[in-house]
Amino acid sequence: MPRAPGRPPRLASVSPEPGRRASRTSCGLVSALLFGLVGLFAARADADEPRRWPLWPTEVARAAEPLVAPPESELRLVRDSRRVAAVRDLDVFATPLVAPILVAALDDRSSAVRREVLQACLERQLLACAPTARKIWQTELDDPALRVAALRVVVLAPDGDRLQLFLSALRDPDPLIRAESMRTFAAATWPKDQLAVVRTNLIAKLADPTPEVRRAAAHGLGVLGPDDPRGNRSDGALPLTRLLLDPDPQVRQDTADALARLRDPRAAPALLRALQVGDETYVGRSLLHALAALPGPGTRPGDAAPDGLDIDAELLRLLDAPPRNLLPRHVAEAIARRRAPSAALAEGLVARLREDALRQTELHALRQPALDALLGLGEAARPALTAALARGLEPPLEREVRRLLAALEPPQKPAVFAPPWPADGDREAWQAALADPDPAARLRAASALGARAPEWLGGAAGHRLALAGGADARRPWLLALASASGWTALEPALLVRLGIWAGDSGLASADRCLAVAALARHRPDGAPFLRVAGEQAAAADPAVRACTAGALAWMSPRAAEPLLAGLLRDPSARVRTTAVLALACRDRPATGFAPQLALMAVRDPEPAVLRAVELAREPEPCAGWGLVLAPPGEAGPWLALRLRGHELLVPAETLGSLRLAFGPGLGEATLLESTSTPADITSARIVFD
């Protein structure tokens, strides 16, 4: 069934941790009722993609047609699967357009359709869906999955009788309803006077006969947090400690996770007893993290653990003798998460590094876990590491300690991993670099060679291009010519070849672009380039039109303005973006295009064009054609770059097995860590009055 790109799957577990094992007692019931449910804490980051407006007036109406009731005179039956697909097709559109359609679709006769609509209402936080969702909750008593989906939408609205709704849901005979109501209402925002009532009812459900309900109650208490945000005391901490002896291991794990959130020091004795008894590995790791989350002595008045327990000392003892089914690295992982470790903890970890490196004893196995824990403690471990280094260490340990201290120091300057390029006069070495088996290495070498632009570049390129048997062999030399920082003298025969390659529709778009750019770096105002630029500015391929617009950056303003005027109105956002980047490569602002750029800054719907307009307002001359290789796995139509202090989105091209962006001035650009790409690379034609 069709799905919007990047959307999360429609199936979601009702448990807060999807990686855990399914409960043996409720696995059949839960698996049968999980269709269409999405937990409030299971929303993925890639589901927050920006939604768009329709490209033509009837696009939304056409997508929602299966959901709209037909006229009474027309008999039309639409399958449930088609109506569900219609709801998913509406995911890409802006909320104001689809909100009335979704609210009306809640009256659909199919439960599957209503579940899908309720999911959409939950994702979009549509309060208008809450009244109908409440009606579904009260009437659809035979469909627990639908009632749970409706309950999650009802919670969105700040209703005055929400507390009574919560209390009635806790008394429901269906354990799935009871469990999901606790997860849902615990995540809601409650007035201060009602929060104590909610916590009290969650504590009461810790004794529910169904393990899934006990898990949900423990999870809800952890979500609510301490009674007083300024302290670490909670009424639910001590009742939760009784569940550490629950027969269900998943209940014990959820209980440990809840205690880790509450951070109540009164739970320390119960956690230590549970660790001493031993448990499943995944439960034991949660118990360790809960113990490590407790505050240490002196952190805050009243935070000390009862019975004089020292949490840091207990963690070191567990590191020396891990509980059953646990390893020292598990204890080190918990120690590394300590929020406020004491100096004694760091010194104890350093002491465990002092074992003789040549003695293979059991304590020797603690060295790597101790190093990992010290690395996780960060600045808190610096005094102990510095003191140990001053006292003197064995050479292997001294090296490790110095590495830990170096990891705490931020780098003073960015690391440069540029390969050592040959000397400008070493033609054979450069030719070998441009013949490297790695395609990315060949292109990097070609870009570096073009930036140096030695005198022999034009002649060598003409000779190599004449002998090249295919596009793979031509690309490095074409890129070197396009990246040249100065005008390169080319033979007439090569100029003819470049014009032929630029217009060859059988070649890839990127290969044609390289030919256009190489021709532009020869003589941008010469007759060969003027003829090719006029032809390729009207090419059917938008990628070729885009690189032609970029090549106009070096043409005289008088000759380039007629072509740029048309390319700035191109229906493709790629072409408009590159045309604006060409204006950003001039030595002064293009006064003739100032009104058009101002209109584009207001009317153009594409973020890439808007960012390029900002750069064009502060133009600077560009030395040559720049190349930026996309990171591995990047397959989007745009690359997010930073150039001259501005964040840009530039068109990406496919060149063999590589994804890259090349254009005027991009040699100085750097990749951004995260990309934000427009939903579509082509928009409707922009008309400027």
Secondary structure, 3 states (H helix, E strand, C coil): CCCCCCCCCCCCCCCCCCCCCCCCCCHHHHHHHCCCCCCCCCCCHHHCCCCECCCCCCHHHHHCHHHCCCCCCCCCCCCHHHHHHHHHHHHHECHHHHHHHHHHHCCCCCHHHHHHHHHHHHHHCCHHHHHHHHHHHHHCCCCHHHHHHHHHHHCCCCCCCHHHHHHHHHCCCCHHHHHHHHHHHHCCCCCHHHHHHHHHHHHHHHHCCCHHHHHHHHHHHHHHCCCCCCCCCCCCHHHHHHHHHCCCHHHHHHHHHHHHHHCCHHHHHHHHHHHHHCCCHHHHHHHHHHHHHCCCCCCCCCCCCHHHCCHHHHHHHHHHCCCCCCCHHHHHHHHCCCCCCCHHHHHHHHHCCCCCCCCCCCHHHHHHHHHHHHHHHHHHHHHHHHHHHHHCCCHHHHHHHHHHHHHCCCCCCCCCCCCCCCCCCCHHHHHHHCCCCCHHHHHHHHHHHHHHCCCCHHHHHHHHHHHCCCHHHHHHHHHHHHCCCCCCCCCHHHHHHHHHHHHCCCCCHHHHHHHHHHHHCCCCCCHHHHHHHHHHCCCCCHHHHHHHHHHHHHCCHHHHHHHHHHHCCCCEHHHHHHHHHHHCCCCCCCHHHHHHHHHHHHHCCCHHHHHHHHHHCCCCCCCCEEEEECCCCCCCCEEEEEECCEEEEEECEEECCEEEEEEECHHHCEECCCCCCCCCCECCCCCCC
